[in-house]
């Protein structure tokens, strides 16, 4: 069954995120601190495997990045997803 969620991304400097080949978020500022959930988009997870690609841009200073899926109605983090990192 398909599932609609909100993908939120926070980055230190810049990022682009893609879910199953479709761009969801993009942001760049060379001197920004990490701010979780600063960019977001509604996504649909399909049955089976879904592929999330996150491209990180490092400008000045430290590096940090945060990604999570939220329930679009309650705004609470979704905790029942199986995740594999590569």
GROMACS elastic network, one bead per residue, 0.5 to 0.9 nm:
[ bonds ]
;  ai    aj funct       b0    kb
    1    45     6  0.86026   500
    1    46     6  0.66999   500
    1    47     6  0.55030   500
    2    44     6  0.64719   500
    2    45     6  0.55959   500
    2    47     6  0.58481   500
    3    43     6  0.82585   500
    3    44     6  0.54461   500
    3    45     6  0.50852   500
    3    46     6  0.65874   500
    3    47     6  0.82283   500
    4    42     6  0.69520   500
    4    43     6  0.56913   500
    4    45     6  0.62721   500
    4    46     6  0.88618   500
    4    71     6  0.80362   500
    4    72     6  0.75572   500
    5    41     6  0.85019   500
    5    42     6  0.57802   500
    5    43     6  0.54765   500
    5    44     6  0.62702   500
    5    45     6  0.75140   500
    5    69     6  0.63061   500
    5    70     6  0.58852   500
    5    71     6  0.54079   500
    5    72     6  0.55324   500
    5    73     6  0.89351   500
    5    78     6  0.84565   500
    6    40     6  0.66190   500
    6    41     6  0.55861   500
    6    43     6  0.59285   500
    6    44     6  0.85372   500
    6    68     6  0.83135   500
    6    69     6  0.55488   500
    6    70     6  0.50333   500
    6    71     6  0.63162   500
    6    72     6  0.55561   500
    6    75     6  0.82478   500
    7    24     6  0.79168   500
    7    25     6  0.87140   500
    7    37     6  0.84782   500
    7    39     6  0.84015   500
    7    40     6  0.54312   500
    7    41     6  0.54597   500
    7    42     6  0.61639   500
    7    43     6  0.65302   500
    7    67     6  0.72822   500
    7    68     6  0.59396   500
    7    70     6  0.64261   500
    8    25     6  0.84081   500
    8    36     6  0.76625   500
    8    38     6  0.70568   500
    8    39     6  0.57218   500
    8    41     6  0.67221   500
    8    42     6  0.88187   500
    8    66     6  0.80347   500
    8    67     6  0.57358   500
    8    68     6  0.54511   500
    8    69     6  0.61947   500
    8    70     6  0.73591   500
    9    15     6  0.82694   500
    9    16     6  0.89648   500
    9    17     6  0.79886   500
    9    25     6  0.75942   500
    9    35     6  0.85207   500
    9    36     6  0.62837   500
    9    38     6  0.61599   500
    9    39     6  0.52580   500
    9    40     6  0.60636   500
    9    41     6  0.89797   500
    9    65     6  0.74604   500
    9    66     6  0.55886   500
    9    68     6  0.67477   500
    9    69     6  0.89651   500
   10    14     6  0.87050   500
   10    15     6  0.81248   500
   10    34     6  0.60556   500
   10    35     6  0.51407   500
   10    37     6  0.50611   500
   10    38     6  0.51793   500
   10    39     6  0.63547   500
   10    40     6  0.87424   500
   10    64     6  0.81075   500
   10    65     6  0.55955   500
   10    67     6  0.65444   500
   11    14     6  0.58061   500
   11    15     6  0.63112   500
   11    27     6  0.83725   500
   11    28     6  0.87475   500
   11    32     6  0.79471   500
   11    33     6  0.72694   500
   11    35     6  0.63352   500
   11    36     6  0.71232   500
   11    37     6  0.87582   500
   11    38     6  0.79008   500
   11    39     6  0.88247   500
   11    56     6  0.76938   500
   11    57     6  0.85844   500
   11    63     6  0.78931   500
   11    64     6  0.58009   500
   11    66     6  0.64226   500
   11    67     6  0.88236   500
   12    15     6  0.82992   500
   12    28     6  0.88150   500
   12    29     6  0.83402   500
   12    30     6  0.82212   500
   12    31     6  0.76422   500
   12    32     6  0.55084   500
   12    35     6  0.73891   500
   12    56     6  0.86056   500
   12    57     6  0.81094   500
   12    58     6  0.72100   500
   12    59     6  0.81009   500
   12    60     6  0.88731   500
   12    61     6  0.87024   500
   12    62     6  0.73202   500
   12    63     6  0.54660   500
   12    64     6  0.50760   500
   12    65     6  0.62798   500
   13    27     6  0.80003   500
   13    28     6  0.57019   500
   13    29     6  0.50982   500
   13    31     6  0.58305   500
   13    32     6  0.50158   500
   13    33     6  0.68078   500
   13    34     6  0.76060   500
   13    56     6  0.81806   500
   13    57     6  0.62313   500
   13    58     6  0.57855   500
   13    59     6  0.56620   500
   13    60     6  0.74710   500
   13    61     6  0.89408   500
   13    62     6  0.89826   500
   13    63     6  0.76636   500
   13    64     6  0.84172   500
   14    26     6  0.75095   500
   14    27     6  0.52874   500
   14    29     6  0.60789   500
   14    30     6  0.71836   500
   14    32     6  0.82046   500
   14    55     6  0.83347   500
   14    56     6  0.59318   500
   14    58     6  0.66030   500
   14    59     6  0.76869   500
   15    25     6  0.76031   500
   15    26     6  0.55575   500
   15    27     6  0.54966   500
   15    28     6  0.64579   500
   15    54     6  0.68993   500
   15    55     6  0.54328   500
   15    57     6  0.56557   500
   15    58     6  0.87472   500
   15    65     6  0.85230   500
   16    23     6  0.72916   500
   16    24     6  0.75774   500
   16    25     6  0.54619   500
   16    27     6  0.65878   500
   16    28     6  0.86857   500
   16    53     6  0.82084   500
   16    54     6  0.58304   500
   16    55     6  0.51403   500
   16    56     6  0.67730   500
   16    57     6  0.84204   500
   17    22     6  0.83856   500
   17    23     6  0.58606   500
   17    24     6  0.55924   500
   17    25     6  0.52266   500
   17    26     6  0.65466   500
   17    52     6  0.71052   500
   17    53     6  0.56704   500
   17    55     6  0.62532   500
   17    56     6  0.86960   500
   18    21     6  0.55190   500
   18    22     6  0.50966   500
   18    24     6  0.53865   500
   18    25     6  0.72703   500
   18    51     6  0.80265   500
   18    52     6  0.57130   500
   18    53     6  0.51155   500
   18    54     6  0.64546   500
   18    55     6  0.85486   500
   19    22     6  0.53406   500
   19    23     6  0.65362   500
   19    24     6  0.67384   500
   19    43     6  0.75710   500
   19    44     6  0.87205   500
   19    45     6  0.85509   500
   19    50     6  0.71276   500
   19    51     6  0.56791   500
   19    53     6  0.64456   500
   19    54     6  0.87904   500
   20    23     6  0.85251   500
   20    45     6  0.88165   500
   20    50     6  0.60020   500
   20    51     6  0.50205   500
   20    52     6  0.63875   500
   20    53     6  0.80834   500
   21    51     6  0.77645   500
   21    52     6  0.81152   500
   21    53     6  0.80514   500
   23    26     6  0.77874   500
   24    40     6  0.73196   500
   24    41     6  0.56530   500
   24    42     6  0.77676   500
   24    43     6  0.76272   500
   25    39     6  0.63031   500
   25    40     6  0.62270   500
   25    41     6  0.65937   500
   26    39     6  0.76529   500
   27    39     6  0.76848   500
   28    31     6  0.89988   500
   28    32     6  0.84055   500
   28    57     6  0.75838   500
   29    32     6  0.57804   500
   29    59     6  0.79331   500
   30    57     6  0.86175   500
   30    58     6  0.75756   500
   30    60     6  0.60219   500
   31    59     6  0.66933   500
   31    60     6  0.57766   500
   31    61     6  0.74642   500
   32    35     6  0.83790   500
   32    59     6  0.87451   500
   32    60     6  0.84704   500
   33    61     6  0.87924   500
   33    62     6  0.81701   500
   33    63     6  0.82951   500
   33    64     6  0.79587   500
   34    38     6  0.87343   500
   34    63     6  0.78001   500
   34    64     6  0.57626   500
   34    65     6  0.66046   500
   34    66     6  0.80418   500
   35    38     6  0.57946   500
   35    64     6  0.89079   500
   35    65     6  0.83922   500
   35    66     6  0.81622   500
   36    39     6  0.82416   500
   36    65     6  0.77477   500
   36    66     6  0.58151   500
   36    67     6  0.76593   500
   36    68     6  0.89853   500
   37    40     6  0.66078   500
   37    66     6  0.75554   500
   37    67     6  0.75343   500
   37    68     6  0.79494   500
   42    72     6  0.78189   500
   45    48     6  0.85760   500
   45    49     6  0.84916   500
   45    50     6  0.64781   500
   46    49     6  0.74047   500
   46    50     6  0.67029   500
   47    50     6  0.79514   500
   54    67     6  0.88688   500
   56    65     6  0.78648   500
   57    63     6  0.89680   500
   58    61     6  0.82614   500
   58    62     6  0.81068   500
   58    63     6  0.65271   500
   58    64     6  0.89451   500
   59    62     6  0.84341   500
   59    63     6  0.83957   500
   60    63     6  0.84258   500
   68    77     6  0.69772   500
   68    78     6  0.78528   500
   69    72     6  0.89505   500
   69    76     6  0.85055   500
   69    77     6  0.58881   500
   69    78     6  0.56648   500
   69    79     6  0.84295   500
   70    73     6  0.85397   500
   70    74     6  0.79221   500
   70    75     6  0.53898   500
   70    76     6  0.53164   500
   70    78     6  0.53218   500
   70    79     6  0.89477   500
   71    74     6  0.55805   500
   71    75     6  0.50421   500
   71    76     6  0.55075   500
   71    77     6  0.63069   500
   71    78     6  0.60903   500
   72    75     6  0.54537   500
   72    76     6  0.79941   500
   73    76     6  0.81936   500
   74    77     6  0.87045   500
   75    78     6  0.89429   500
   78    81     6  0.70988   500
   79    82     6  0.87519   500
